[in-house]
Amino acid sequence: MDIGILLGATLFAILTPSLAFAEADIDPARLESFVDETVRTAMRQANIAGVSVAIVDRSGPPLIKGYGIAAPGRAVDADTLFPMQSISKTMVWISLMQLVEQGKIRLDDPVNLHLPADLQIPEEGFSKPILIRDLIGHTSGFEDSALGHLFVQRAESLLPLETYLARFRVHRAREPGTVQVYSNYGAALGGAIAAHVSGMAWEDYVEQRIIQPLGMGAATFRQPYSQDLAKAHGLPAPMPQVSEMHLTDGFRRGTAGLEAAAREYTSDVPAGALVASSTNMAAYMGALLNPQVMEHAGVLTAQTLLSMRIPFFKGPAGFGDMRYGYQAIALPGDLQAFGHGGDSIYQVASMTLIPSRGLGIFVAANTASGRGLTVRLRQDLAAKFLGAALAPPVYGAQAYHEATSFAGDYRNVRRPYFRTEHGLYDLLLDTISVSAAPNGDLQVRSFLDEPRLLVPMGGGVYRDSKGPERIAFRPLNGQMGLYEPYLFTAWERVGYFESPGWAILIIALTLFAAIAAMGGAIRRIVTRRPEKGFEVYAAIVVVASAFAWLAGFALFATFLAKGLTSSNLGEIMWWYPSAALICSCWAFAAAAALAVASLSSLAVAARSNDWSIWRKGAHTLEVLIFITCAATFWRLGFIGFSGW
């Protein structure tokens, strides 16, 4: 065994006597009454179709229960299978630690040492190799990518794991081991390593080495498609029919209320394809909380499991430390909790472990609006049953001054860095605006989400006004950064010309200039005003650019309208990239090329004796606006479409 694991486990056991002297178990009747009221209230207020809950303590599971419907005519029960999505990753990390225990890999091995040839990670100009520990710690330095491939609507679109990872290989964006940035690709790559080193398909490995030994019943990474499809596409054997019968639907908002949504299929299988019931998750949490159970099952030794509770990566935020792939979970008071959440387009799940109290909390909902419930239930349970309370804000004399120093626009470092996809993230999905209130609070706004109010805790740390989640402002890449440890990510402050505000302004100016140019052209046609040769060229090239800009904006608006009028923006996964987006980007490319060509017309405008000063100024301004918009859209990746 790795000596670090042994020493870490010993130290952890010495420093955590609370494991042996945990408080009394929760009264099951009181617990059920509390959960019933909380869940049913949330289901009514947030319009959630179905919920699954499992809570375990040292005596076992005092509550395993389902609420609502799993499918039309079928109720949720303790055996209903819900998608776990990113909770799946916790089994990837267990599989890698199993291989560490067996001496087949080491945490400090480069990943390329254990990957097949077609999955080897190129250097791409970076000096350090990506290590196994970088995958576990989400410090691999990969860019992010999701649109159009992470979830697919048809099983026929699924690819074998190695084929998918090679086909949609993301680029490296930063040196490994520097900043913690969540990576679906990195986790899926970890599953591919477990499969390659063991010589087994991932689905077989995880069933035989983790799921079955832990007594997790029908839990599986297999997906519901036919045997014929599996053979035709080289996919693993499908989900057993007995499991498929217990699988919940996802639900979306329809014109007449909630309706069953299309089936979601997960491409990066190890990172997100696990489905499990509340009964299965109770068994899983019981093993994660009790090292002896895990060892008796032959999954991991007690020493290894204990070592996995020690912070694996300590970020500059000073809190929210990550434990071997298990993320910190924010709870009121001083409670130390970790676990994982999972989100798909229509469904959400959350697993929270509080080892000092021997307590595990699992919540899943088959409607995206259930996300708030998965957070609120664990926080309210901690407050009501464990006596935890929110720390009060700290309003010092310099609270407002400190808050203003953090104000500005921030861009998520977890984003695509290449392809047209990155422009949508920069413009719409992953840029936030931070502003200071007179009392020292911060308000965080994004294009799509409701504003968040954060209260100061001192030292550049702020807490959500309604809960225990915290953020911290610390240096990042030589400038101010906003760290969100509970999301495994950080945000870098950007200047005005990289902000959505600038993009909106230049788009508005370009629209105005294009309409003005088109209007001028129409007036000249109506009045039949004669033009000289070069003046004709100058007028035509600007008008052509204006027409291309307007066409591009119209197509782009069509693309946005489809997403913004959808009941769930995540459905962009199904139809990205749409024909409207692709055509808009090529229209922008034509507009930009014509704008560059129009630069030569500025000399014509300057020398013309027939053009008025007003027309010369308008023409010059239109050209400069078009060129500026072209430069902005080039940075965003909208000049010509670039995809996979």
KAFEN-V40371 format. One record per backbone hydrogen bond with DSSP energy under -0.5 kcal/mol. CO is the residue of the C=O (numbers start at 1). NH is the residue of the N-H. Records with the same first field share a line. If there is no record, write none. Layout:
BEGIN
CO->NH + NH
END
This chain:
BEGIN
2->5 + 6
3->7
4->8
5->9
6->10
7->11
8->12
9->13
10->14
11->15
12->16
16->19
17->20 + 21
27->31
28->32
29->33
30->34
31->35
32->36
33->37
34->38
35->39
36->40
37->41
38->42
39->43
40->44
41->45
42->46
43->47 + 48
49->69
50->366
51->67
52->364
53->65
54->362
55->63
56->360
57->60
60->57 + 62
63->55
65->53
67->51
68->76
70->249
71->74
74->70 + 71
77->80
78->279
81->248
82->276
84->87
85->88
86->89
87->90
88->91 + 92
89->93
90->94
91->95
92->96
93->97
94->98
95->99
96->100
97->101
98->102
99->104 + 105
100->103
106->109
107->133
109->132
110->113
111->114
112->115
116->119
117->120
120->122
123->126
130->111
131->134 + 135
132->135 + 136
133->137
134->139 + 140
135->138
138->181
139->177
141->173 + 174
146->149 + 150
150->267 + 268
152->265
154->157
155->158
160->164
161->165
162->166
163->167
164->168
166->169
171->143
175->178
179->181
183->187
184->188
185->189
186->190
187->191
188->192
189->193
190->194
191->195
192->196
193->197
194->198
195->199 + 200
201->205
202->206
203->207
204->208
205->209
206->210 + 211
207->212
210->214
211->216
212->215
216->219
220->275
223->225 + 239
226->230
227->231
228->232
229->233
230->234 + 235
240->243 + 244
241->245
243->246
244->247
246->81
250->261
251->368
252->254 + 259
254->257
257->254
259->252
265->152
267->269
268->271 + 272
269->272 + 273
271->89
274->84 + 85
275->220
276->82
277->281
278->282
279->283
280->284
281->285
282->286
283->287
284->288
285->289
286->290
287->294
289->291
290->293 + 294
291->295
292->296
293->297
294->299 + 300
295->298
301->305
302->306
303->307
304->308
306->309
307->310
313->315 + 322
315->318
322->312 + 313 + 324
323->326
325->327
326->323
327->339
328->330
329->337
332->335
335->337
337->329
338->353
339->327
340->351
342->349
347->344
348->365
349->342
350->363
351->340
352->361
353->338
354->357 + 358 + 359
355->358
359->354
360->56
361->352
362->54
363->350
364->52
365->348
366->251
367->370
368->371
369->372
370->374
371->375
372->376
373->377
374->378
375->379
376->380
377->381
378->382
379->383
380->384
381->385 + 386
382->386 + 388
389->333
393->395
394->396
396->399
398->402
399->403
400->404
401->405
402->406
403->406 + 407
404->407
408->434
409->494
410->432
411->492
413->415
415->144
418->422
419->422
420->423 + 424
421->425
422->426
423->427
424->428 + 429
425->430
430->412
431->447
432->410
433->445
434->408
435->443
437->440
441->437
442->454
443->435 + 445
444->452
445->433
449->446
452->444 + 454
453->465
454->442
455->463
456->394
458->461
460->473
461->457 + 458
462->471
463->455
464->467
469->464
471->462
472->474 + 483
474->481
476->479
479->476
480->493
481->474 + 483
482->491
483->472
484->487 + 489
485->488
488->182
489->484
490->413
491->482
492->411
494->409
495->498
496->499 + 502
499->503
500->504
501->505
502->506
503->507
504->508
505->509
506->510
507->511
508->512
509->513
510->514
511->515
512->516
513->517
514->518
515->519
516->520
517->521
518->522
519->523
520->524
521->525
522->526
523->527
524->528 + 529
532->536
533->537
534->538
535->539
536->540
537->541
538->542
539->543
540->544
541->545
542->546
543->547
544->548
545->549
546->550
547->551
548->552
549->553
550->554
551->555
552->556
553->557
554->558
555->559
556->560
557->561
558->562
559->563
560->564
561->565
563->566
568->571
569->572
570->573
571->574 + 575
572->576
578->582
579->583
580->584
581->585
582->586
583->587
584->588
585->589 + 640
586->590
587->591
588->592
589->593
590->594
591->595
592->596
593->597
594->598
596->599
597->600
598->601
599->602
600->603 + 604
601->605
602->606
603->607
604->608
612->616
613->617
614->618
615->619
616->620
617->621
618->622
619->623
620->624
621->625
622->626
623->627
624->628
625->629
626->630
627->631
628->632
629->633
630->634
631->635
632->636
633->637 + 638 + 639
634->637
638->640
642->420 + 421
END
